[in-house]
Amino acid sequence: MIVFYILVFTLPMPNHPLWAAHVGPFTILKLIGMLGLLIALFEMLRTGVFPVLSKYIPSGWYLLYFLAASISVFRAKGMDAFSAPDFWYVLSGFCLFTMTAMMVSTAERLRRVVLLVLASIAMNSLYVAREWQAYHNFYPGFRTWGGKSDDPNYFAVAVVLWVPLTVFWLLGKRPRWEKWFCIGCIGVMLVGFTLAASRGGLIGLSVAMLFLLMHVKHRLKIIALVLLLALPMSLLPGTSALDRLIHPTSSDQESSEFRLEIAKDGVIIQIPFHVAHNTYMDVAANMGLSGLIPFVGVLIGSVFTLRKVVKRATAPEDVMVRQVALGLQAGILGYMVCAFFLSTLWLQVFWLCTFLTMSLPRVLHLSHVPVEAEPVLTEVWAK
């Protein structure tokens, strides 16, 4: 499990120099991933549980998407696909799917994964703040590079996915240190989010927070907490996402025009922005309906699976699982909005959210089963 925890911690910061360092032909991040996959495969053989055969709907859609993505890469590049970054992104996603399904099988493991991801995003937020502190005096209207995510929009999407979960996490009975830890993470993440100045991220976060407000009892307390944390951000000089929406610069207007042109043509075309800043358009252009339908199926299937988990998690011992389900639901809805403005297929911190969604029903089942009965349950789950 330690190897898996280390891998989870690296996902929000894929471009950290430590993970990118080479040991022979492989980076440290790839070595961690390969070792984690070997451990997950050993766990499969030991328990007889094969998550890729899970009955839960999102996993079936993901497997169809993985198949479509793999065929698309090989059709475009033939045997050269093995050396293409596209293929390795797809393969690494499948490895993460397998590891998450095998490793996240108990509520305690789920808790550790959540805390590690929050710590990693908060740490990356510090890198974002450091970039702004170092360069904003030299470049008017400076916008951060996104810390170790290497892109402010990708960093913003990570915040959209995980801030709602953090707020739901705080609403339960948590240890005092854990509550202060989460409050600190939210504060740091929102500061980094402001400095990232992602317009699509702001719209996505607004949708996620609206879902959050619809599913909590003490709405005024949540609004007060958000305003209290957001107040320091409003005092920061320089460019913000809200300012870019209300008073776009010439560069912002040009970026919007490129997106509209791509959306109108429906394909990648020869303009300076050669990425289809729209995840759905990106999938459709590269894989057609055979990729788009499973991808949308993963998203919608995840939301419906999380709703079922929320309805079933009614026992006192299920509070944490319910909080995670609500938080992931808000985050994925926010992501679905962000995906209209960004190409995010290779964002592994997003895929982790969907894979955790597939693991939650199993975690919920095992929390109600005596230890001696767990092997029987896992056999049923595999079927």
Steps between C-alpha positions, in 0.01 A plus 500: 500500500787741566596493131142578401482786751820648356354475149179672611702783653681559169188527280423873554869588439608289200777744402673515835876461437520220756246283315650591160853396599631203300623168632635337187243524218206561738393795711438451870129552440489219243692269732255571782210430266648171375574383853149591610350309209702188586375519859140539377537198270640296789200607708270379221660158499496481880133596545348381171341842448518640147375860501489530122206258513317712758124531458499874569398704195781763489769231484332344193486837328865564588609169350319588177670839501841340563443263208392784268795719603750217448362414156506868405868538591605183315292589196668841479859397575525126447783333690647845573219535756718323757732800501224762480399702811131451411524125545682528832242744633225251414694206645589686820132579547411131472773413752361760741153352451626153592700620800218714640246220469729256681652727763208719610290230662445637853381826653840559663683466170249736341562752777876490446466544124278807547737662748802432278337657194398807702855535633644472150267761347568735793874451450465580130303811598808619689704460180235705317516773765881499486493552122268796537710647783818467293377638167193722539712812556688441174203414275184713526194278532723196554317167499664203668619196303303268727776390736609143442190419297667712229172666397273735699187348348594146603575619852160675508322179395669311786367762743150476350505122544617495861397820683132392528609165645712685756202710609275194536782331691499785753128462565544162669649410834868499421802514733592859586835484322328371190251787496775760535697321232204516260430866578864578427485304174185683386654838576823425315318340205268799456795740504671292231171478309470878497855543374445237228221726365326225301169620360376148427613394847300782661182398317556134594566585865183711511296201380669269753438743787136543396458121527667514840261768628203292383613202708593650836278606789696798631529696177572832671799352680640364176449832321667682790795257489543541124479879524748505787748294301435693178545846658882494491484402132299810412779714642769348279611732219529383141291284272219280633260264325205732578688798362588302185130420452378857555793689346676261260834606357581474129670166571189374683277606211731331250493179706118506506484555124727200439275284716189613312666433166597150608149433631347622173720277285486206737858396426858600569588770246807698406494790745752602767303314767542147368332332798121465497441679831192283554528147636185374331610643164844352554358152557260527205770625263747225589275202576159584358180381666672175602706704746263786580207283608704292751671815632167671565377167639783504756400849614124445517541147638727637774243760604220241519721251687588768754131583546431135580786492750363813673154342530639174640754653739253564782667319792714702746814315390432603138525876558847531351412299188190718455709818529746374241215403265339844527835674455594293194156561354541878532856483365411290196205728415738796519750314284233427238461876461876565497537237228316731257793743523805275540657182361541287812518136385851453637421654843551199727363676810164507317514130414577425864165658593310275260691192615426581866135520397521141376658392830248665734224233469753233596626707795141551614427125478811396687430745781191291585656155465685315778871449433463123472235544228701736281646231266148383410391857426798573281423194290148628444633847419732353238208334329 
